[in-house]
Amino acid sequence: MEHAPILVQRISPAGGRRMVIRIRGVDTVLGVAFSDADLIEFLRRIEIPDPDELVLGESEFIAWQGGRAHQYEEGDE
């Protein structure tokens, strides 16, 4: 989903994924996540309701670029 308000970008060569949120047409980088727990914490800090359900469930509000969802390092299985 390309137009989801939360984008988890491709895995970087050093590991981890940059997390971006789009609010009112403005993209803001929340940080680099190395786990689902990091994503949940970033969303908790900006007061998104039920961040754990959003990250761990099948949400249409999160788009994962490259690789599979919930993968944070190349070669993770």
VENFEN-V882173 format. One record per residue. N is the residue number from 1. PHI is phi as a letter, one per 40 degrees, with the letter a starting at -180 (* if undefined). OMEGA is omega in radians with two decimals (* if undefined). D_LAST is the distance of its C-alpha to the last C-alpha in Angstrom with 2 decimals. Layout:
N & PHI & OMEGA & D_LAST
N & PHI & OMEGA & D_LAST
//
This chain:
1 & * & -3.02 & 22.71
2 & c & -3.05 & 24.37
3 & b & 3.08 & 27.05
4 & c & -3.12 & 25.20
5 & c & 3.10 & 26.71
6 & b & -3.12 & 23.45
7 & b & 3.03 & 21.24
8 & b & -3.00 & 17.90
9 & c & -3.12 & 18.04
10 & d & 3.09 & 15.77
11 & c & 3.13 & 13.70
12 & c & 3.11 & 16.44
13 & d & 3.14 & 16.62
14 & c & -3.09 & 17.01
15 & g & -3.12 & 13.99
16 & g & 3.14 & 14.56
17 & b & 3.07 & 15.93
18 & c & 3.14 & 19.60
19 & b & -3.09 & 20.77
20 & b & 3.04 & 23.99
21 & b & 3.12 & 26.33
22 & b & 3.10 & 29.22
23 & b & -3.13 & 32.40
24 & f & 3.08 & 35.62
25 & g & -3.13 & 34.37
26 & b & 3.10 & 33.45
27 & c & 3.11 & 29.93
28 & b & 3.09 & 29.21
29 & c & 3.12 & 26.31
30 & c & 3.14 & 25.34
31 & i & 3.09 & 23.18
32 & b & -3.11 & 19.88
33 & c & 3.07 & 17.12
34 & b & 3.13 & 14.45
35 & a & 3.04 & 13.42
36 & c & 3.13 & 14.62
37 & c & 3.08 & 17.48
38 & c & 3.12 & 18.64
39 & d & 3.14 & 18.87
40 & d & -3.14 & 20.78
41 & c & 3.10 & 23.05
42 & d & -3.13 & 23.90
43 & c & 3.10 & 24.94
44 & c & -3.11 & 26.82
45 & c & 3.11 & 28.76
46 & c & 3.00 & 30.09
47 & g & 3.01 & 30.97
48 & c & 3.13 & 28.81
49 & c & 3.09 & 29.41
50 & f & -3.09 & 26.63
51 & c & -3.14 & 23.86
52 & c & 3.09 & 21.37
53 & c & 3.14 & 22.08
54 & c & -3.10 & 21.83
55 & c & -3.01 & 18.35
56 & c & 3.12 & 16.83
57 & c & 3.10 & 18.87
58 & c & -3.04 & 19.16
59 & c & 3.05 & 21.46
60 & c & -3.11 & 23.33
61 & c & 3.13 & 24.08
62 & b & 3.05 & 20.68
63 & b & 3.13 & 19.49
64 & b & 3.11 & 16.11
65 & c & 3.05 & 16.69
66 & f & -3.13 & 14.44
67 & g & -3.14 & 10.71
68 & b & 3.11 & 9.55
69 & d & 3.06 & 11.06
70 & g & 3.06 & 9.98
71 & b & -3.03 & 7.70
72 & b & 3.07 & 10.01
73 & b & 3.07 & 9.23
74 & d & 3.10 & 8.83
75 & g & 3.05 & 6.17
76 & c & 3.11 & 3.76
77 & b & * & 0.00
//
